Amino acid sequence: MANGGSDDLTGAQLALARGDAASAVRLARSEWRRRPFADVADVLGRALHAAGRDAEALPYARRAAGLGPRNASYAYHLAAVSLAVGDHAGARAALRLVRELNPYFSPTDGPTAARALSALEARR
């Protein structure tokens, strides 16, 4: 609760950090009903992905990447979900966008994104 309002987005992010995907999905869905914005779509997509519900996660990951400003993190999350559903072309495109926007967006995920893109491009 912040300034009299509810903040399930932060709760969802904390649940993800704890590895509690079910709570993250519940909280992110609650926030999505109130605030269907890119940051919420990203967290909801990540939560669904963490819960192993990749087909459900994909539309939210796409929304996050398409609704908000061009964001390397959103593109990376879209790539992860795309890979999980077997959409290698979509993952490749999202990872190229990561490289274009900011390959150093995260000290851990940046190198992972670069390796994933290299692996996908080697498969062509």
DSSP file (Angstrom, degrees, kcal/mol; ACC not computed):
  #  RESIDUE AA STRUCTURE BP1 BP2  ACC     N-H-->O    O-->H-N    N-H-->O    O-->H-N    TCO  KAPPA ALPHA  PHI   PSI    X-CA   Y-CA   Z-CA
    1    1 A M              0   0    0      0, 0.0     2,-0.4     0, 0.0     5,-0.3   0.000 360.0 360.0 360.0 121.0    0.0    0.0    0.0
    2    2 A A  B >   -A    5   0A   0      3,-2.3     3,-2.4     1,-0.1     0, 0.0  -0.990 360.0 -16.0-129.3 125.8    1.5    3.3   -1.1
    3    3 A N  T 3  S-     0   0    0     -2,-0.4    -1,-0.1     1,-0.3     3,-0.1   0.857 130.6 -50.4  51.0  38.7   -0.2    6.6   -0.7
    4    4 A G  T 3  S+     0   0    0      1,-0.3    -1,-0.3    -3,-0.0     2,-0.2   0.448 120.9 104.8  83.0  -0.9   -3.4    4.9   -0.1
    5    5 A G  B <  S-A    2   0A   0     -3,-2.4    -3,-2.3     2,-0.0     2,-0.3  -0.650  72.9-107.8-109.6 168.2   -3.1    2.7   -3.2
    6    6 A S        -     0   0    0     -5,-0.3     2,-0.3    -2,-0.2     3,-0.1  -0.730  21.6-165.1 -95.2 143.6   -2.2   -0.9   -3.7
    7    7 A D     >  +     0   0    0     -2,-0.3     4,-1.1     1,-0.1     3,-0.1  -0.687  25.0 154.4-129.8  79.5    1.1   -1.9   -5.1
    8    8 A D  H  >  +     0   0    0     -2,-0.3     4,-2.5     1,-0.2     5,-0.2   0.664  67.1  72.4 -78.7 -15.4    1.0   -5.5   -6.2
    9    9 A L  H  > S+     0   0    0      2,-0.2     4,-2.4     1,-0.2    -1,-0.2   0.948  99.5  44.6 -64.2 -47.5    3.7   -4.9   -8.8
   10   10 A T  H  > S+     0   0    0      1,-0.2     4,-2.6     2,-0.2     5,-0.2   0.909 112.8  52.4 -62.7 -40.9    6.4   -4.7   -6.1
   11   11 A G  H  X S+     0   0    0     -4,-1.1     4,-2.4     1,-0.2    -1,-0.2   0.901 109.3  49.6 -60.4 -40.6    4.9   -7.7   -4.4
   12   12 A A  H  X S+     0   0    0     -4,-2.5     4,-2.4     2,-0.2    -2,-0.2   0.907 110.5  49.8 -65.3 -41.6    5.1   -9.6   -7.6
   13   13 A Q  H  X S+     0   0    0     -4,-2.4     4,-2.2     2,-0.2    -2,-0.2   0.909 112.0  47.8 -64.2 -41.3    8.7   -8.6   -8.1
   14   14 A L  H  X S+     0   0    0     -4,-2.6     4,-1.8     2,-0.2    -2,-0.2   0.901 110.0  52.5 -65.9 -40.0    9.6   -9.6   -4.6
   15   15 A A  H  X>S+     0   0    0     -4,-2.4     5,-3.0     1,-0.2     4,-0.7   0.907 109.2  50.0 -62.2 -40.8    7.8  -13.0   -5.0
   16   16 A L  H ><5S+     0   0    0     -4,-2.4     3,-1.0     1,-0.2    -2,-0.2   0.923 108.6  52.2 -61.3 -43.5    9.8  -13.6   -8.2
   17   17 A A  H 3<5S+     0   0    0     -4,-2.2    -1,-0.2     1,-0.3    -2,-0.2   0.835 110.4  48.6 -62.8 -32.0   13.1  -12.8   -6.4
   18   18 A R  H 3<5S-     0   0    0     -4,-1.8    -1,-0.3    -5,-0.1    -2,-0.2   0.579 118.0-113.5 -81.6 -10.2   12.1  -15.3   -3.7
   19   19 A G  T <<5S+     0   0    0     -3,-1.0     2,-1.1    -4,-0.7    -3,-0.2   0.676  73.3 137.0  84.4  17.9   11.3  -17.9   -6.3
   20   20 A D     >< +     0   0    0     -5,-3.0     4,-2.2     1,-0.2    -1,-0.2  -0.681  20.5 168.3 -99.1  79.5    7.5  -17.9   -5.5
   21   21 A A  H  > S+     0   0    0     -2,-1.1     4,-2.7     1,-0.2     5,-0.2   0.864  71.2  57.0 -63.5 -38.3    6.2  -17.9   -9.1
   22   22 A A  H  > S+     0   0    0      1,-0.2     4,-2.2     2,-0.2    -1,-0.2   0.929 110.7  42.9 -61.9 -45.5    2.6  -18.7   -8.0
   23   23 A S  H  > S+     0   0    0      2,-0.2     4,-2.8     1,-0.2     5,-0.3   0.895 112.3  54.8 -66.3 -38.6    2.4  -15.6   -5.8
   24   24 A A  H  X S+     0   0    0     -4,-2.2     4,-2.7     1,-0.2     5,-0.2   0.916 109.0  47.7 -61.1 -43.0    4.1  -13.5   -8.4
   25   25 A V  H  X S+     0   0    0     -4,-2.7     4,-2.6    22,-0.2     5,-0.2   0.944 112.8  48.6 -62.5 -47.8    1.5  -14.5  -11.0
   26   26 A R  H  X S+     0   0    0     -4,-2.2     4,-1.8     1,-0.2    -2,-0.2   0.931 116.2  42.3 -59.3 -47.8   -1.4  -13.8   -8.6
   27   27 A L  H  X S+     0   0    0     -4,-2.8     4,-2.3     2,-0.2    -1,-0.2   0.901 114.4  50.1 -68.5 -41.2    0.0  -10.4   -7.6
   28   28 A A  H  X S+     0   0    0     -4,-2.7     4,-2.6    -5,-0.3    -1,-0.2   0.891 109.8  51.3 -66.4 -38.4    1.0   -9.4  -11.2
   29   29 A R  H  X S+     0   0    0     -4,-2.6     4,-1.9    -5,-0.2    -1,-0.2   0.910 109.1  51.5 -62.6 -40.9   -2.4  -10.3  -12.5
   30   30 A S  H  X S+     0   0    0     -4,-1.8     4,-1.0    -5,-0.2    -2,-0.2   0.921 112.4  45.1 -61.3 -44.4   -4.0   -8.2   -9.8
   31   31 A E  H  X S+     0   0    0     -4,-2.3     4,-3.2     1,-0.2     3,-0.4   0.884 108.1  58.2 -67.0 -37.7   -1.8   -5.2  -10.8
   32   32 A W  H  < S+     0   0    0     -4,-2.6    -1,-0.2     1,-0.2    -2,-0.2   0.875 101.0  56.2 -60.6 -37.9   -2.5   -5.8  -14.5
   33   33 A R  H  < S+     0   0    0     -4,-1.9    -1,-0.2     1,-0.2    -2,-0.2   0.857 117.6  34.9 -63.0 -33.7   -6.2   -5.4  -13.9
   34   34 A R  H  < S+     0   0    0     -4,-1.0    -2,-0.2    -3,-0.4    -1,-0.2   0.831 133.9  21.0 -85.3 -35.3   -5.6   -2.0  -12.3
   35   35 A R     <  -     0   0    0     -4,-3.2     2,-2.3    -5,-0.1    -1,-0.2  -0.722  60.3-172.0-143.3  84.2   -2.7   -0.9  -14.5
   36   36 A P        +     0   0    0      0, 0.0     2,-0.2     0, 0.0    -4,-0.1  -0.397  42.3 135.9 -80.5  67.9   -2.2   -2.5  -17.9
   37   37 A F     >  -     0   0    0     -2,-2.3     4,-2.6     1,-0.1     3,-0.4  -0.624  69.7 -98.6-112.0 170.3    1.1   -0.9  -18.6
   38   38 A A  H  > S+     0   0    0      1,-0.2     4,-2.6     2,-0.2     5,-0.2   0.880 119.0  52.9 -57.9 -44.1    4.4   -2.1  -20.0
   39   39 A D  H  > S+     0   0    0      1,-0.2     4,-1.8     2,-0.2    -1,-0.2   0.873 112.8  45.1 -63.9 -34.9    6.1   -2.6  -16.6
   40   40 A V  H  > S+     0   0    0     -3,-0.4     4,-2.9     2,-0.2     5,-0.2   0.904 111.2  52.3 -73.6 -41.9    3.3   -4.7  -15.3
   41   41 A A  H  X S+     0   0    0     -4,-2.6     4,-2.7     1,-0.2    -2,-0.2   0.901 109.0  52.1 -59.4 -40.2    3.1   -6.7  -18.6
   42   42 A D  H  X S+     0   0    0     -4,-2.6     4,-2.5    -5,-0.2    -1,-0.2   0.941 112.3  43.5 -62.1 -48.1    6.8   -7.4  -18.2
   43   43 A V  H  X S+     0   0    0     -4,-1.8     4,-2.7     2,-0.2    -2,-0.2   0.898 114.1  50.6 -67.2 -39.6    6.5   -8.7  -14.6
   44   44 A L  H  X S+     0   0    0     -4,-2.9     4,-2.6     2,-0.2     5,-0.2   0.921 111.6  48.4 -64.1 -42.3    3.4  -10.7  -15.4
   45   45 A G  H  X S+     0   0    0     -4,-2.7     4,-2.3    -5,-0.2    -2,-0.2   0.914 112.8  48.0 -62.1 -42.4    5.2  -12.3  -18.4
   46   46 A R  H  X S+     0   0    0     -4,-2.5     4,-2.7     2,-0.2    -2,-0.2   0.899 111.8  50.2 -64.5 -40.1    8.2  -13.1  -16.3
   47   47 A A  H  X S+     0   0    0     -4,-2.7     4,-1.7     2,-0.2   -22,-0.2   0.933 111.7  46.7 -64.9 -45.9    6.0  -14.5  -13.5
   48   48 A L  H  <>S+     0   0    0     -4,-2.6     5,-3.0     2,-0.2    -1,-0.2   0.905 112.7  50.8 -62.6 -40.5    4.1  -16.8  -15.9
   49   49 A H  H ><5S+     0   0    0     -4,-2.3     3,-1.7     1,-0.2    -2,-0.2   0.925 109.1  50.6 -61.1 -45.2    7.4  -17.8  -17.5
   50   50 A A  H 3<5S+     0   0    0     -4,-2.7    -1,-0.2     1,-0.3    -2,-0.2   0.812 107.8  54.2 -63.0 -29.4    8.8  -18.7  -14.0
   51   51 A A  T 3<5S-     0   0    0     -4,-1.7    -1,-0.3   -30,-0.2    -2,-0.2   0.434 120.8-110.8 -83.5   0.8    5.7  -20.7  -13.4
   52   52 A G  T < 5S+     0   0    0     -3,-1.7     2,-0.6    -4,-0.2    -3,-0.2   0.680  83.3 125.1  79.5  17.3    6.3  -22.7  -16.5
   53   53 A R     >< +     0   0    0     -5,-3.0     4,-1.8     1,-0.2     3,-0.4  -0.508  23.6 154.3-107.4  61.8    3.3  -21.2  -18.3
   54   54 A D  H  >  +     0   0    0     -2,-0.6     4,-2.1     1,-0.2    -1,-0.2   0.839  65.9  56.6 -65.3 -38.0    5.3  -19.9  -21.3
   55   55 A A  H  4 S+     0   0    0      1,-0.2    -1,-0.2    -3,-0.2    -2,-0.1   0.888 112.6  43.9 -62.7 -36.6    2.4  -19.9  -23.8
   56   56 A E  H  > S+     0   0    0     -3,-0.4     4,-0.6     1,-0.2    -1,-0.2   0.834 112.2  54.4 -72.3 -32.8    0.5  -17.6  -21.4
   57   57 A A  H  X S+     0   0    0     -4,-1.8     4,-2.5     1,-0.2     3,-0.5   0.833  91.7  73.7 -70.4 -33.6    3.6  -15.5  -20.8
   58   58 A L  H  X S+     0   0    0     -4,-2.1     4,-2.6     1,-0.2     5,-0.2   0.877  93.2  49.6 -56.4 -47.3    4.3  -14.7  -24.5
   59   59 A P  H  > S+     0   0    0      0, 0.0     4,-2.2     0, 0.0    -1,-0.2   0.882 113.6  47.7 -61.2 -34.8    1.5  -12.2  -25.1
   60   60 A Y  H  X S+     0   0    0     -4,-0.6     4,-2.7    -3,-0.5    -2,-0.2   0.902 110.9  50.2 -71.6 -39.8    2.5  -10.3  -22.0
   61   61 A A  H  X S+     0   0    0     -4,-2.5     4,-2.1     2,-0.2    17,-0.2   0.904 112.2  48.6 -63.1 -39.6    6.2  -10.3  -22.9
   62   62 A R  H  X S+     0   0    0     -4,-2.6     4,-1.9    -5,-0.2    -2,-0.2   0.906 110.8  50.5 -65.8 -40.9    5.2   -9.0  -26.4
   63   63 A R  H  X S+     0   0    0     -4,-2.2     4,-3.5    -5,-0.2     5,-0.4   0.931 109.4  50.6 -62.2 -44.8    3.0   -6.3  -24.9
   64   64 A A  H  X S+     0   0    0     -4,-2.7     4,-1.3     1,-0.2    -1,-0.2   0.931 113.2  45.4 -59.0 -45.6    5.8   -5.2  -22.6
   65   65 A A  H  < S+     0   0    0     -4,-2.1    -1,-0.2     9,-0.2    -2,-0.2   0.808 122.5  37.7 -68.3 -28.8    8.2   -4.9  -25.5
   66   66 A G  H  < S+     0   0    0     -4,-1.9    -2,-0.2    -5,-0.2    -1,-0.2   0.747 115.4  49.0 -95.3 -25.9    5.6   -3.2  -27.7
   67   67 A L  H  < S+     0   0    0     -4,-3.5    -3,-0.2    -5,-0.2    -2,-0.1   0.905 106.3  48.6 -81.9 -43.6    3.8   -0.9  -25.2
   68   68 A G  S  < S-     0   0    0     -4,-1.3     3,-0.1    -5,-0.4     2,-0.0  -0.043 101.7 -63.6 -90.7-171.4    6.6    0.8  -23.4
   69   69 A P  S    S-     0   0    0      0, 0.0     2,-0.4     0, 0.0    -1,-0.2  -0.329  73.6 -78.3 -65.8 158.1    9.8    2.6  -24.4
   70   70 A R        +     0   0    0     -3,-0.1     2,-0.4    -4,-0.1    -5,-0.1  -0.471  65.3 179.7 -62.6 118.7   12.3    0.5  -26.2
   71   71 A N     >  -     0   0    0     -2,-0.4     4,-2.3    -6,-0.2     5,-0.2  -0.986  33.3-149.5-134.5 123.5   13.8   -1.4  -23.3
   72   72 A A  H  > S+     0   0    0     -2,-0.4     4,-2.5     1,-0.2     5,-0.2   0.862 100.4  53.8 -63.1 -36.2   16.6   -3.9  -23.4
   73   73 A S  H  > S+     0   0    0      2,-0.2     4,-2.6     1,-0.2    -1,-0.2   0.932 109.1  47.7 -64.6 -44.7   15.3   -5.8  -20.3
   74   74 A Y  H  > S+     0   0    0      1,-0.2     4,-2.3     2,-0.2    -9,-0.2   0.915 112.8  49.4 -61.9 -41.7   11.8   -6.1  -21.8
   75   75 A A  H  X S+     0   0    0     -4,-2.3     4,-2.3     2,-0.2    -1,-0.2   0.898 110.3  50.9 -64.3 -39.8   13.4   -7.4  -25.1
   76   76 A Y  H  X S+     0   0    0     -4,-2.5     4,-2.3     2,-0.2    -2,-0.2   0.921 110.1  48.8 -63.4 -43.9   15.5   -9.9  -23.1
   77   77 A H  H  X S+     0   0    0     -4,-2.6     4,-2.1     1,-0.2     5,-0.2   0.894 110.3  51.8 -64.5 -38.5   12.5  -11.2  -21.3
   78   78 A L  H  X S+     0   0    0     -4,-2.3     4,-2.8   -17,-0.2    -1,-0.2   0.912 109.0  51.2 -61.6 -42.0   10.6  -11.5  -24.6
   79   79 A A  H  X S+     0   0    0     -4,-2.3     4,-2.7     2,-0.2    -2,-0.2   0.915 108.3  51.5 -61.5 -43.0   13.6  -13.5  -26.0
   80   80 A A  H  X S+     0   0    0     -4,-2.3     4,-1.9     1,-0.2    -1,-0.2   0.919 114.0  42.6 -61.7 -44.1   13.6  -15.9  -23.0
   81   81 A V  H  X S+     0   0    0     -4,-2.1     4,-1.6     2,-0.2     6,-0.2   0.903 112.4  54.1 -69.9 -40.2    9.9  -16.6  -23.4
   82   82 A S  H  <>S+     0   0    0     -4,-2.8     5,-2.8     1,-0.2     4,-0.4   0.922 109.6  48.0 -59.4 -44.1   10.2  -16.9  -27.1
   83   83 A L  H ><5S+     0   0    0     -4,-2.7     3,-1.3     1,-0.2    -1,-0.2   0.907 107.5  56.5 -61.3 -40.9   12.9  -19.5  -26.7
   84   84 A A  H 3<5S+     0   0    0     -4,-1.9    -1,-0.2     1,-0.3    -2,-0.2   0.814 110.2  43.9 -63.7 -30.2   10.9  -21.4  -24.2
   85   85 A V  T 3<5S-     0   0    0     -4,-1.6    -1,-0.3    -3,-0.3    -2,-0.2   0.410 121.0-107.1 -94.8   2.8    8.0  -21.7  -26.7
   86   86 A G  T < 5S+     0   0    0     -3,-1.3     2,-1.5    -4,-0.4    -3,-0.2   0.626  73.2 140.0  86.3  13.2   10.4  -22.6  -29.5
   87   87 A D     >< +     0   0    0     -5,-2.8     4,-2.3    -6,-0.2    -1,-0.2  -0.641  17.1 166.5 -90.4  81.0   10.1  -19.4  -31.4
   88   88 A H  H  > S+     0   0    0     -2,-1.5     4,-2.6     1,-0.2    -1,-0.2   0.860  73.2  53.0 -67.2 -36.2   13.8  -19.1  -32.4
   89   89 A A  H  > S+     0   0    0     -3,-0.2     4,-2.3     2,-0.2    -1,-0.2   0.922 111.3  46.6 -65.5 -42.5   13.1  -16.4  -35.0
   90   90 A G  H  > S+     0   0    0      2,-0.2     4,-2.3     1,-0.2    -2,-0.2   0.902 113.2  49.1 -64.7 -41.0   11.3  -14.2  -32.4
   91   91 A A  H  X S+     0   0    0     -4,-2.3     4,-2.7     2,-0.2     5,-0.2   0.915 110.4  51.1 -64.3 -42.8   14.0  -14.8  -29.8
   92   92 A R  H  X S+     0   0    0     -4,-2.6     4,-2.3     1,-0.2    -2,-0.2   0.928 110.9  48.2 -60.6 -45.3   16.7  -13.9  -32.3
   93   93 A A  H  X S+     0   0    0     -4,-2.3     4,-1.8     1,-0.2    -1,-0.2   0.914 112.9  47.9 -62.5 -42.9   14.9  -10.7  -33.2
   94   94 A A  H  X S+     0   0    0     -4,-2.3     4,-2.0     1,-0.2    -1,-0.2   0.897 112.0  49.4 -66.0 -39.7   14.4   -9.8  -29.5
   95   95 A L  H  X S+     0   0    0     -4,-2.7     4,-2.3     2,-0.2    -1,-0.2   0.848 108.0  53.6 -70.2 -33.0   18.1  -10.5  -28.8
   96   96 A R  H  X S+     0   0    0     -4,-2.3     4,-2.3    -5,-0.2    -1,-0.2   0.888 107.8  51.7 -64.8 -37.0   19.2   -8.4  -31.7
   97   97 A L  H  X S+     0   0    0     -4,-1.8     4,-3.0     2,-0.2     5,-0.3   0.901 106.9  53.0 -65.4 -40.2   17.1   -5.6  -30.2
   98   98 A V  H  X S+     0   0    0     -4,-2.0     4,-2.6     1,-0.2    -2,-0.2   0.948 110.3  47.8 -56.5 -48.4   18.9   -6.1  -26.9
   99   99 A R  H  < S+     0   0    0     -4,-2.3    -2,-0.2     1,-0.2    -1,-0.2   0.891 114.5  46.6 -61.1 -40.0   22.2   -5.8  -28.6
  100  100 A E  H  < S+     0   0    0     -4,-2.3    -1,-0.2     2,-0.2    -2,-0.2   0.912 118.9  38.9 -68.6 -43.3   21.1   -2.7  -30.4
  101  101 A L  H  < S-     0   0    0     -4,-3.0    -2,-0.2     1,-0.2    -3,-0.2   0.959 138.2 -31.1 -75.7 -52.7   19.6   -0.9  -27.4
  102  102 A N    ><  -     0   0    0     -4,-2.6     3,-1.6    -5,-0.3    -1,-0.2  -0.497  46.0-172.0-172.1  91.5   22.0   -1.8  -24.6
  103  103 A P  T 3  S+     0   0    0      0, 0.0     3,-0.3     0, 0.0    11,-0.2   0.648  92.8  55.6 -66.4 -11.2   24.0   -5.0  -24.6
  104  104 A Y  T 3   +     0   0    0      1,-0.2     6,-0.1    -6,-0.1    -5,-0.1   0.034  67.4 123.9-106.0  24.6   25.2   -4.0  -21.0
  105  105 A F  S <  S+     0   0    0     -3,-1.6    -1,-0.2     1,-0.2   -32,-0.1   0.733  82.0  16.6 -60.8 -23.2   21.7   -3.6  -19.6
  106  106 A S     >  -     0   0    0     -3,-0.3     4,-1.8    -4,-0.1    -1,-0.2  -0.984  67.3-136.2-151.0 136.0   22.4   -6.1  -16.9
  107  107 A P  T  4 S+     0   0    0      0, 0.0    -1,-0.1     0, 0.0    -2,-0.1   0.778 109.4  28.5 -65.8 -23.2   25.7   -7.5  -15.5
  108  108 A T  T  > S+     0   0    0      2,-0.1     4,-1.1     3,-0.1     5,-0.1   0.840 126.9  39.5-100.8 -46.3   24.2  -11.0  -15.5
  109  109 A D  H  > S+     0   0    0      2,-0.2     4,-2.8     1,-0.2     5,-0.2   0.779 105.1  67.2 -79.0 -25.7   21.6  -11.0  -18.2
  110  110 A G  H  X S+     0   0    0     -4,-1.8     4,-2.2     2,-0.2    -1,-0.2   0.961 105.6  40.6 -59.0 -53.2   23.6   -9.0  -20.7
  111  111 A P  H  > S+     0   0    0      0, 0.0     4,-2.4     0, 0.0    -1,-0.2   0.871 114.4  54.0 -63.7 -34.8   26.3  -11.7  -21.2
  112  112 A T  H  X S+     0   0    0     -4,-1.1     4,-2.5     2,-0.2    -2,-0.2   0.915 108.5  49.6 -63.4 -41.9   23.6  -14.4  -21.2
  113  113 A A  H  X S+     0   0    0     -4,-2.8     4,-2.5     2,-0.2    -1,-0.2   0.914 110.3  50.3 -62.4 -43.2   21.8  -12.5  -24.0
  114  114 A A  H  X S+     0   0    0     -4,-2.2     4,-2.3     1,-0.2    -2,-0.2   0.917 112.2  46.8 -63.2 -43.4   24.9  -12.2  -26.0
  115  115 A R  H  X S+     0   0    0     -4,-2.4     4,-2.5     2,-0.2    -1,-0.2   0.908 112.0  50.7 -64.8 -41.4   25.7  -15.9  -25.7
  116  116 A A  H  X S+     0   0    0     -4,-2.5     4,-2.5     2,-0.2    -2,-0.2   0.912 110.8  48.6 -63.9 -41.7   22.1  -16.8  -26.6
  117  117 A L  H  X S+     0   0    0     -4,-2.5     4,-2.7     2,-0.2     5,-0.2   0.923 110.8  50.7 -64.7 -42.9   22.2  -14.6  -29.7
  118  118 A S  H  X S+     0   0    0     -4,-2.3     4,-1.8     1,-0.2    -2,-0.2   0.919 111.5  48.3 -59.4 -43.4   25.5  -16.1  -30.8
  119  119 A A  H  X S+     0   0    0     -4,-2.5     4,-1.0     2,-0.2    -1,-0.2   0.908 112.9  47.5 -64.7 -42.0   24.1  -19.6  -30.4
  120  120 A L  H  < S+     0   0    0     -4,-2.5     4,-0.5     1,-0.2     3,-0.4   0.898 112.2  49.1 -67.2 -39.3   20.9  -18.8  -32.3
  121  121 A E  H >< S+     0   0    0     -4,-2.7     3,-0.7     1,-0.2    -1,-0.2   0.812 106.2  57.1 -71.4 -27.9   22.9  -17.1  -35.1
  122  122 A A  H 3< S+     0   0    0     -4,-1.8    -1,-0.2    -5,-0.2    -2,-0.2   0.764 100.5  59.8 -70.4 -24.7   25.2  -20.1  -35.3
  123  123 A R  T 3<        0   0    0     -4,-1.0    -1,-0.2    -3,-0.4    -2,-0.2   0.645 360.0 360.0 -76.8 -15.5   22.1  -22.3  -36.0
  124  124 A R    <         0   0    0     -3,-0.7    -1,-0.2    -4,-0.5    -2,-0.1   0.499 360.0 360.0 -67.8 360.0   21.2  -20.5  -39.1
